Amino acid sequence: MSFDSIISVEHVFKSVTDSSGTLDILRDIDFALAARETVAIVGASGSGKSTLLSIIAGLDTPSRGTVRLAGQDLFAMDEDQRAQLRAQKVGFVFQSFQLLGNLTALENVMLPLELANRRDARQAASAMLARVGLSERLGHYPKVLSGGEQQRVALARAFVVQPAVLLADEPTGSLDFATGEKVMALMFELNREQGTTLVLVTHDTAIATRCDRRITIEAGRVLSLAEAS
């Protein structure tokens, strides 16, 4: 793997065993991603895309293989060390937004900054919410925000820490087409501004073609790894 890789996935396998036998979810996944690269992971439901994203994040463990994030072997670390590295290097955007319902938009975006002991948490969170067009929604709770507004809060929370890597799992899956288009345009714009490496799981071919590369997963294997077109 290249030494400039921000992410190296090295011969990763994932299997689960229950009373019905062993299921191979991922089989010998091997690729590297450069800093600032945008990559779409595509494939049918059940192909292993979300499991691969969870392993890249260190939230799930492979049965075999290695993942290096910013040169560090995730699975040579314990859970606390992985969590610390994620807090420093990784942002997340999910289909279901994952906002905390008892916190306002501002408090949701402040949270990762407060966990990092940032003294400017309120100022930085307010500025990022303004950047995503929500300066009038700072004190609103998620339940009174539209789906598109909730996803923009989630984008603000992910980008406010200026992560080296952003992992997004079907970020427009809960949104209508027009709102999803606006959210994706904003995500790519923020990504360019911050120079983040974006790894995006999607079923949407139009979204995938906006990325630098597309990794197609089929039955747990990399079927193709090519420049998107």
QUIWOGI-V767116 format. One record per helix or strand of 2 or more residues. SS is the DSSP state (H for helix, E for strand). FROM is the first residue (numbers start at 1). LEN is the number of residues. If there is no record, write none. Layout:
# QUIWOGI-V767116
[[SS/FROM/LEN] [SS/FROM/LEN]]
This chain:
# QUIWOGI-V767116
[[E/5/14] [E/21/14] [E/38/5] [H/49/8] [E/64/6] [E/72/2] [H/74/3] [H/79/11] [E/90/5] [H/105/11] [H/121/11] [H/142/3] [H/147/13] [E/165/5] [H/177/18] [E/197/5] [H/205/4] [E/213/6] [E/221/7]]
